């Protein structure tokens, strides 16, 4: 290589081989520049892939029906005292492998499927003390668990992640608050009401040449987000954001008006993936107002509304 150009192949190399050597030298850098593929799993769940690395965030696929009014749709309705069950067949069809799992908090729509996925894949899990104690209750071994509280910034060679302290959504007309924690391993199996929040996190994932900031709720610490300036923001877009003062404007400005904004945790995660009519309604009622707010707050940002299990490819 001279002056940034590919040097000519040696004369000793036959013509055909010389052409191949030159072609590899020119094309290899482009081939090795891995894209980042983001796939929405529903709720706050994501699969992130770049090269050989697979990172899952709050991978919840079972989409069981719990809480709220009972609906006569032929599916089981779980009450607070019931023990939820993962849809392992669906998980097996959808998740092939994982290297890391990031858990933002320990409510069922974030952690329910993590024990099965962690044991199936052997993935390392980064989560709070409460979340990891729930995983221990279901037999996930300690060597797979990294316990964090926010502020950690870990290098794993193939990717790195900064753990960001956060806040849960303001539910029930701002009535929601939980300080419960599992400092010891609870007894499994857990009921719905035993899946406590246990503290809320966000993650700045550095993968595929991008900094991706995740959100598991419609709330945040403004000063924590302002320190990050991500390329991609997975922005909590559920209706509880309306309980927060100028939520979308403050969030996007704190994040430095990211190049790409993708709404998350907006869907009706109580219904199956194939219930497209319900999902389209959720897009219209929840996502479109957020898209309008985000467009007004950050006109230059590219806003992508995800569809379940359809990869979004971001090139470097």
N, C-alpha and C positions, 0 to 999 in steps of 0.2 A: 504494500500500500504506500503510495507516494502522493503527497499533497492532497490527501483525501480521495485519491482515485485508486481503483483496483489495478495492481501491477499486472503486466502481461504474463501469460503462462510461459514457463520455460520451453525452449525450442525442443528439448529432449522428449517432451510429451507429445504423442501423436495428435494430429489435428482434431479428431473427434473427442479425445479425452481432454484436450486443451479447452475445447468449447464447453464441456461439462464442468471443468474446474472453474472457468470464468463465470458460467451461469450460476453455479453454487455460491461463488463469492459475492455475486451481485444480489441474488435472491434470498440467501440465508438470513441476513438481518431482518428483512421484511417478514419472513416466515416465523422467525423467533419472536417477533414483537406480538405478544399474545393479546388478544382482545379480552375485554371484560364482559361477561355474560351475566345479566341479572334476571332471575326468574321469580315472579311473584307467586308465593304459595298460598296467599290469602291471609287475612288478619294482619299481623305484623311480620309475617314469615317471608324469608327470601333465601334463594340459593344463589351464591356468587361463585363463578368459575373463571379462572384464568390459567391457561396452560394446564398443568397437572393438579392445580390446587382447587379444592372445593370447600367453601365456607358456607355454613348454614346459619341463618339468624332466625331465632324463634320459629323453628320448623314445626308448624301445627297444621296437619292435613286432615285430621279425622272429622272436623267440622260437626261435632255432635250438637244436638239441640239441648240447651240447658238454660234455666232461668226464664223469666218473661212468661207471657201467656202460652198455654198449651195449644198446639195446632194439630188437628186431626189429619196428618199427612202420611200416616203409616210408619213413621219413624219414631223410635223411642225418645221420650222426653225425660231428661235427667233432672232431678231435683237436687237441692243443695246437700241433702243427706245421702244421695246416691254416689256410687263409685263409678267414675267414668272409665270407659274402655276405648283404647286406641283401635283404629281401623288399620290393622297391620297389613292386610292384603293391599289396601290402597297405598300405604307407605312403601311397600315392597315394589309396587308397580311404578312409583314416582321417584323414589330416592335410591340411586344406585350405590353411591359412596359419599363419604364426607371425611375431611381431614380435621376440621374444626367446627364447633357449634358455639354460637354466642347467644346467651339467654338474657333478655332485657329485664324481665321480672317473672315471677313464678305463678301468675294466674293461669288457669287451665288453657286458655287460648294462646298461650306462649310456651308452656312447658309440658303439656300433657303427653305429647308424642316424643319428647326428647329422650326419656329413658330407653325406649325401644330402639330409636335411631342410634343413640350412642353405643348401646351394646351390639347392635347389628354391624355398625361401621368401625367401631373402635376409635371414633373421633375424640379429640381433646375438647373439653367443654370449658368455657370461660363464663363464670356466672357468680352471683352473690352467694354468701354463706347459706342463706335460706334455700335458694334454688339447688345448690349442690347437695345440701342435706336431703332434699326430696329425691334427688337422683341416687344418692347412697341408699335411701330406703328401698329403692327399686333395683338395687344390685349393681349399679354402675361403680366400677372400682376406682379407688382413690387416685391411681396413677393416670386416670383420664381427666381429672378435675383440677382446674385452676380457680381458686376462690379469690374474688376481687371485690373492691368496694367503690371504685372510682378514683381516677388519678393515675392508675398504672398505665404504662406505655411499653408494650412487650414486642420484642423482635423474635420472629420465628424462622427467619431465613427466607422462606418462600412467601411470607407475607408478614405484616406487622399490624398491631391494633392498639389504639389508645382507648382506654375505658373512661367514659364520661359520666359523671354523676348527673342524675336527672330527676324528674318528678312524674308521678302518675297523673293521668287525666283527671280533671275536676268533674267527677260523676255526680249524679243525683242532685243537680242544682247546687253544685259546689259542696255537697254534704260528705263526699267520700274522703276518708282519711284512714290510714292503717299504719300503725307502728309495730305490728306483730312481726316477729322474726323466729326462725327455727335455729336456735344455737346448738341443738342436738338433733340427731336423726329421728324423724317421726316414724311412727309405725305404719307400714304399708299393708293393704292398699289404702290410699287416701280418698276421702270423699271430695265432692266438688268444693265444699266450703273449707276443706283443709289445704287447698291450693291457694295460700295467701300470697300477697304481693312480695313481701320480703325485701323491699327496696327496689328502686328503678334505676336503670342504666341506659345509656346510649353508647354506640361504638363508632369510632373513626377507623374504618377498615382501609388499609393501604394495599391495593391489589390491582394487578393489570395496568399499572401506570396511573391509577386514579385514586383519589382520596374520597371514600364514600362514607357519609355520616348517616347512621341509622337512627330511627326513632321507634319506640315501642308504645308511645303514648302521645296524647295531644297536649303536651306540656313540656317545659324545658327551663333550665337555668340560663338566662340570657348571657351572663358573663362567661359561662362554660362554652357555649356555642360560639361566641364571638372570638374565641381564641383559636378556632380551627380552620375556617375558610375552606370547606370541602369543594371538590369539583362536582360531586353528585350529592344531593340531599334526598334521602328517603323520608319525606315529610309526613308526619302524622296528619291525616286529613279527615278524620271522623268528626261527627257533629258536635262532640264535646269540646272541640276547639272554640266554639262560640261562647263558651264560659270564660275564656281568657281574653284579656284586654288586647285588642288589635293583634291577635295571635299571628296571622299569616304575615302581615307586614313586619312585625318585630322579628319573627323567626327568620325570614329570608334576609332581612338587613343584617341581623346578627351573624348569619352564616356567610356574609359577604356576597350576596346575590349570586348563588352558584350557577355554573354553566348549565347544569341539568337538575331539574326538580321532578321527582317521581312520588306521587301520593301513595301512602301506605296506611293500613289499618282503617280503610273506609268501607270495606265490603260487608255483606251480611254473612258472617262466618258460621252461622247456624244451619245453613242449607248446603246441599252437595254442590260440587263444582259444576255439575251438568245442569243445574237450575239456572240457565242463562237469563230467563225472563226476570228472575229476582235480581241477578247481578246487574243487568242493564238498568233496572229501576234504581239500584243503589248508585250506579254511576251518575244517573241523571239527578238524583236527589242530594247526593253527598259530594261527589267528585266535582261536578261542574261548578258549583259555587266556589269551591276551593280553587279550581283552575282560574276562575275569573279574578279571585283575590290575588293569587300568585302572579298572574299576568300583569295586574295593576301595580303590584309591589316591585316586580322585577321583570320589566318588559323584554330584556335581552336573554332571560333564561329560557332554555328549551324545556317545556313541560310535557312529560310523557305519562299518559294514563295507562297503567299496566293491565293486561288481561291474565287471568289465572293460567299458570304453567306455560306461558308463551315467553321465550327468552327475549330480552332486550339486549342488543349487542352494541357496546360502546367501544369504538376504536380509539387507539391512542393517537 
